[in-house]
Amino acid sequence: MQPPPPTRIRRESDILRALDAAFRERLPEGWDMSMAAGERVGRSIADAVLTVTAPDGTRGVVAVEAKMRVDGRDLQGVLDQARMLTVDLPADGPERGPPIVAGRFLSRRVRDELARRGVNYADTTGNIRIALARPGLYVSDSGADRDPAPERRGLRSLTGVAAARVVRALFDAEPPVKVRELAERSGTSLGTISRVFELLEREAVVERGDGGTVVDVDRTRLIERWTEDYSFAESNTTSLFLEPRGIERLLARLQDAPFRYAVTGSLAARLVAEFADTKLAMAYVDDIDRAASELGLVTVESAGNVVLAEPFNPIVFDNTWERDGITYAALGQVAADLLTAPGRGPAEGEELLRTIAAGKANG
């Protein structure tokens, strides 16, 4: 029987059939496998037990925990169950390997967290990671980064102005903070806040206590989740320019700029984190043509050193800060822009978020 496509997965047995076929396709030549569904393991029943056999006859066994949906907030319970099954696998049989968490679709965040904890994973879109020490086996493949058949419930993305305003307000807030206060800070309705929070709670980004008060925010995960739907180049209108005399000359001109602006990217992040010399300046302005003229920039198709952006929303000018006469965007905005910037921008964005999480940034 052919396994159903990801958009037709209706039950956990569909997931297991799809993964059985996917595993077989990706095994190295000379290897074999079998997957037994509903296998008794100790006092429990595993969704499946996968046994792999190397060409030399060495075997490894792995417990499979299958779920139709695995959100960040559900992850710990799924892991506890998978690890309990692994412990209960017979010790006198094949070598026991890390469990496999399987789903119809696993988000990038869930996959990264599973890999960080040394747990294998697979979904029906083709995202697979299986690492066994004995017999030595490593299978990895990439599938979809977006759910091809999202459930029709609640908010499913952080695309748009309202979601961005909530994200920015959350990043700048110091928990505990009340939902009504966040609505006022973000200039959004309580309904919008509620829908965004439902998504963020599913992915273990925020935690709410009594009365809906936000008691904890994972700022790193918040910005990383936002950038799954936001991109500096795609969400804003951008143009590339050359400052022939270099970036420091640009900064000197900005000190006396007669227009509103906010510097973002590496130029802002380098003030709070350890970065190499900045090769590309990024700044928000209300009018690209006017700003380029005032700053004496030259329009180029490539090899530029300045990117000016007309923002998707004036929120980029909220909570700016100054240093040496230069206005910089809020650090949450800077981190998001770097994570979606070209070149070494993503690595610098990650470093900035680590600095913020360590409490060493004070922009």
N, C-alpha and C positions, 0 to 999 in steps of 0.2 A: 504494500500500500504506500502510495506516495505521501510524504508529509505535507500538511497544508502550508500555504504561504503565510508570512507574518500577519497579513491583514485578515486571515481567516482563523487565527488561533482563538479557540473558544474555551479551552479547558487545559489543565495541567498535563493531561495525557497527550494533547496535541503538541505541547512544548517538548515533551520527551521524545515523541516520534520525530519531530523536526531535528532535534539535537542528535539523535542516534545517527541519522543520515549525514548531518554536518560533521560529526566526529569521524565517521568512516572516510569521508572524502578527504579529510586533512591529515589522517595518520600517515607517517612515513612508510615507504615501501618495506614490506616484510613484517610489519606490525599487524596485530589483530586486536579486536575488542568485542565485548558483549555488554549489553546493558539490560539488566533485569529490573522491571518496574514492580513496585509494591513489595519489595524484598524485606523480610523480617530481619532486623538488626537489634540484637539484645531484646529489650522489652518494647521496642518501637518498630514501626513500619517505615522504612525509607521510601521516599518517592521513587528512587531508583538507586541501584548500585552499579557502577561502571567498573569493569575489569579490563585492563589492557595487558597485552602479552607482547613482549619484545621478541625479536628474531631468535635470541638465545634461549627463549623459554621463560625468562624472568617475568613475573607477573606483578602488577600493582592494582590496588582496589581503591575506589573513591566513592564516597556517599554523595548523592545528588539531591539537593533540596530545591524543588521547583515551585515557583510562585507565579501567578498570572501578573502580579504587579509587585515591584520592589521599590519602595520609596526610601529616601534617606532616613525618615523617622522609623521605618519598619526594619531597618537593616540589622540592628543589634539582636532583635528577636530571631530573625532568620539565621544569623550567624550562630547564635547559641544552639539552635536546633541542629544545624549542620555539624557543628563541632561535637555535640553529644552523640550523634550518629557515628561520627568518625571514631570516637573513643570506644564505642560499643562494637565496632567491626572486629571480627575474630583476630586475635593477636598471632595465632599459629598458622594463618593462611598467607595470601599474597601481601606484599608490603603495602601498608596503609598510607595513602597520600592525602593532601589537603582536600577538603570538600569542594564540590562545585555548587555554586549558587546559580540557578538557571531561571530565566524569565522570558516572557514574550518579548520584552524590550528592557534593557538596562541602560539608564542614562550614563553619560560620561562621568558624572560625579560619583554614582554608585560603583561603576567599574573601577575608577581610580581608588576609591576607598577599599574595595575588596582586594585589589592588587597590593595596596599598602599594608593590608593585614595578612598578606600571604595566602589569600583564599582564591581558588579558581572560579571562573565564571563563564557563562555562555548565554547568548540569547538567540532568538529565532531570526534576527536580522543579519547574523554573521559575526557579531562581536564575541570572540572566543579567546580565553587564556587558560591553558592547562599546563601546569608545571609539576612534574614528578621527579623526585630525587632518585628513586629506585623503583622500576627501571628508569633510567634517565630519559626524560621526554619533555619537550617544550613545544607546544602548539599555540600559535597566536595569530589572530586574524581580526580585521576590522569590518564592521557592518555599518549600520545607520547611526548617526549622531542625533537624529530626531526620531521620535516615535512615529512610525508610518501609519499607525491607526490609534491616535490618542482617544482616550475615553472622553465622551461628551459631558464632562462635569467640571465646573469651576474654571478658573483661569488656567491656561496652559502655557503661557509665555509672558515674558516681561517686555514685550515689544510695545512701544508707544510712550507718549509723553507722561501720562498719569503714572504708569508703573515706574518710569525713571525717577519721577519726583518722590515716590515712596521709597525707592531704593536709596536715593541720596539722603533723604531725611533719616532713614534707619541707620545708614552708615555713620552719620554725624551725631546720632543720639547716644546718650549715656544711660543704659538701663539701670534701674527699672524706669520705664516711661509709659504713660498712658496712651491708648490708641487715639483718643480725642486730641491729645497734644500733638501726636504725629500727623494727624489730619490737618491741624492748623499749620504746622511747620511746612508740610508738603503742599498745602493749598489744594488738597484733594478731598473727596467726600469719604464719609465713614464706610460707605458701600465699596468704594474702590480699595480702601485700606483692607477691608475684610477679604476681598477677593485675592489681593496680592499676598496677604498673610496666609491664606489657605494654601496657595502654591508653595510659599517659602517654608511653611510648617511641614508639608509633605516631604520636602527635601532636606529637612533638619537644618535649616538655615536660621530660623528664629524659634524661640520658645516663649510661650505665653503662660502666665500664671492666673491667679484669681481675677475675675472681672476682665480678662483679656489683656491685662497689662503685660507689656513685653519685658521679660526678665532676663533674656539673653539673646545676643546677636552674634553670629559667627561672621565677622566682617570679611574675612577672606573668602569664605564660601559665597557670601552675598554678592560680592563684586564678580567672582568667577561665574556665578549663575546668571547675573545680569548680562555678561558679555557673551553668553550663548545666544542672546537675542539682540544685543547692541554691538555696533562696530563704529569706531571713530570715522573710518573712511566712508562707510555705507550709510550710516545714520545722519551724518552731517554733509553739507556741501563743501568740498575742499578744492583747493588749487595749489599747485606747486610753484615755488619761486626760488630765485637765487639772490642771496645777499653777497655780492662779489667780495666784500671786505670781511666777511666772516660773521659768525653768530654773535660774537661779543659786540660787534658794531650794531647788530640788530637790537640787542638789549639796551645799548646806549640810546638808540633812537626811541625805543619804547618808553623810556623814562619821561620823555616830554610829549608822548603821543596825545593828540587832541581828540581821541576817540576811545570808546570802551573796548577793553580787551581782557583776556585771561590766558596767560601762558600755561600750557599743559605739557604732557610727555616728559622726556628726559630732562629738559631744562628745569622743570619744577621738581622732579623726583630727586635729582642730584643734590638738592639742598638738604634732604633728610636721609639719604641712603648713599652707599658707596658705589659710584658708577664711573665707568671710563669716560673719556672726553665725549661730549655730545656732538653727534654728526648732523642731527636733524632737529630743527626748532619747530615746535607746533604751538599754534596760538588760535584762540577763538576771537572773532571780531564780528561786529554786526554787518559790516559791508566789506567784502573782500577787495573790491576794486578801489574803494577809497583808502583802505588800510595799506594796500600795496603801493599806491601812489604816494601817500604820506611818508611811508618808510623807505621809498626809493628802491623797491624790489623789482627784479627782472623776471618776467614770465618765462618759464622753461617747460619743456616736455619731459625731461629727465635730468638726472644729476643735479637736482636742486638741493638746497639746504634749509628751506623754510616751507612749511605747510600752513596756510591760513584756512580757517574753517568757519563758515557761517553755521551756527549751532542748530540742532534739531529743536531746541527749546532754550529760552533764556535761563533755564536752571543752571547752565554751565557757569553763569556769572554770580550764582549764589555762594555765600560763604567763602569768597576769595580771601587771599591773604597777601601781604606785601613783604618784600625783602629787598633792601637797597633800591627802593624806588620802583620796583617792578611788581606788577600784580599777577598772582598765580591762581590757577583754579584749585578748588578744594581737592584734597588728596584722594578722596574716593573717586572723583571724576578723573584725576590724573592716572590712577591705577587702572581704571577701566579703559582709558585711551591707550595706555601702554600695552595692555594685554591684547589689544586688537590692532596694534601698530605693526608696520613692517620691520624687517631686520631683527635686531636684538631687542625690540620693544617688549615682546612677551616675557622674556627672561628678566628684563628690568622691572616689569610690572609685578612679577612674582617676588622679586627681591624687595620692592617697595611694600608689598602686602606683608611680607615677613617682618619688615622693620616696624610697620604699624602694629602688627599683632604683638610684637615684643614691647610695645609701649615706648619706642625710641624715636617716633616721628612726632613733630609738633608744628606742623604747617598751619 
